[in-house]
Amino acid sequence: MTTALTNLLDLDPAQLVAYCGELGEKPFRAKQLQRWIHQYGVASFADMTDLAKSLREKLSTRAFVAAPAVISDHTSTDGTRKWLVDVGNGNAVETVFIPEETRGTLCISTQAGCAVNCRFCSTGKQGFNRNLSVAEIIGQLWMAEFELRKTKGIEAGPKGERQITNVVMMGMGEPLLNFEPTVTALKLMLDDNAYGLSRRRVTLSTSGVVPMIDKLSQECPVALAVSLHASNDVLRDGLIPLNKKYPLHELMAACKRYLEFAPRDFVTFEYCMLDGVNDSDAHARELVALVQGRSGGVAVPCKFNLIPFNPFPESGLKRSHNPRIKAFAQVLMDAGIVTTIRKTRGDDIDAACGQLAGEVKDRTRVQERMQKMTEYQQKFGKDFGRIVEISG
């Protein structure tokens, strides 16, 4: 019976030490391996030159290093770059890099599809396919960091300028509904022998899975963002079905508890601006009362990130007009709450917030077209649909 090979991208620092122990190797070999994989982007054991030859031979028959394959790679006019990544069985997820003057942020997916089904999110409308493995989650960071370096001609390794300075778990999926793989990937992001990111520079976004917010605070607290999008339970029930299970008073209490362990002293509340639905001054005042604990709950130190909605036909919703967004923000700021309005990025490649389902659906249509083309070629000959050169 053949033993299945281990993808070393699936292992966090402690697991890699244990794996090396199983091979009869000392713990420092795990650190060497980790640096080769996550700091230099090396996938071939033969190229890991400071490892003993005997260890390289063991690894070559028992392990491998592989991120999901890239299906497509698009760069927006504003520099945003989006990769469509194959996670097998017809599933694909998207990874988005957002360059700014002082930082480079990578938006990572944790599930193929999403089960939460928020009304304003096109990603949720494709349904839930499956959870991603550790290798598929951290593999997005591994692939993107070294692709970006390659594009710019920057050498791999700690001496080369890091391209990704911030990570946000805000791509496809609800990270806290894929808890263990997500936390293992977070530990790799934070480890000095891997990516060495600060906890303050890694943000996990959740729609409000209360028990898992508490669990995250104990296992790997990073910066927390909460998809709030409503100022009361009736409104939020209609926008985010999960709210029926974990209503706002429970969510606010969980956020307050999380801050005891968080690397930042505030929670970021994300709020998608929906025309005529959640964008009135009355909604803004209700939000102020909610987060300041004046509506019967606890006060939560926070800042707001207002997100202009990216419309898609199935939602039946429209984007709030810019003057309305600014007026809404002013109510929050007048109450002393730090408030930002998110600049939309990558619209031309469907990489903006909530748009990460577009090309996955298109990929399905491509498969259908390819299947139809195969049928036609079987019927009309192998050159059907091709440009052929006719000599003479």
Buried (B, 14 or more C-beta within 10 A) or exposed (E): EEEEEBBBBBBBBEBBBEBBEEEEBEEEBBBBBBBBBBBBBBBEBEEBEEBEEEBBEBBEEBBBBBBBEBBBBBBBEBEBBBBBBBBEEEBBBBBBBBBEEEEBBBBBBBBBBBBBBBBBBBBBBBEBBBBBBBBBBBBBBBBBBBBBBEEEEBEBEEEBEBBBBBBBBBBBBBBBBBBEBBBBBBBBBBBEBBBBBEBEBBBBBBBBBBEBBBBBBEBBBBBBBBBBBBBBBEBBBBBBBBBEEBBBBBBBBBBBBBBEBBBBEBBBBBBBBBBEBBBBEEBBBBBBBBBBEEBEBBEBBBBBBBBBBBBBEEBEBEBBEEEBBEBBBEBBEEBEBEBEBBEBBBBEBBBBBBBBBBBBEEBEEEEEEEEEEEEEBEEEEEEEEEEEEEEE
